[in-house]
Amino acid sequence: MKQFLLPLLLVWAFVVRAQEPLCIVNGTRCADIGSIPPERIERVEQLPADEETIARYGPEAAHGVLLVTLHHDRDAVFPEGSFRDYVAARTEWNDRQPAARVVVRYRITPEGRTVADRVLESTDGRLRRRVLKAMEQAPAWQPATCNGLPVESGGVLHIELPEGKTLPHETELILR
């Protein structure tokens, strides 16, 4: 019985894989779109498995086509390694100060500048000001590109200082 199980599983895996639609990402055929972070995807269009689609994309399109368009071809690159580590290292906040957190949504301009868009969370105003100052003073990024041209991109920065010190839990009162 066991000797027939492996070939049967291999045939089943081939059939399941063969029934998946052809995936095309930014004009290039792609074997696996599961590794693309969702925030990089701008649009997904599904084409049916009809004569027109098969004529255009070949027999691989017999189960349809997924056309995936990404916001950019190449992500922005921070020259100092991790942007989070860079900002945390340049934010003065010692072990005697209380644990605090700042979460900021930021943009990276086509020129490579970091612009704080919105403070999403801040448990201490002093830390918020220091983090924003460190972000302003950061060196320029290599901007993201789309079709070889620099484009705007963005991210979310989470800073919790001092390192290793946890924030106190909020107390919640439930009345019944």
Disulfide bonds with the S-S distance in Angstrom:
none
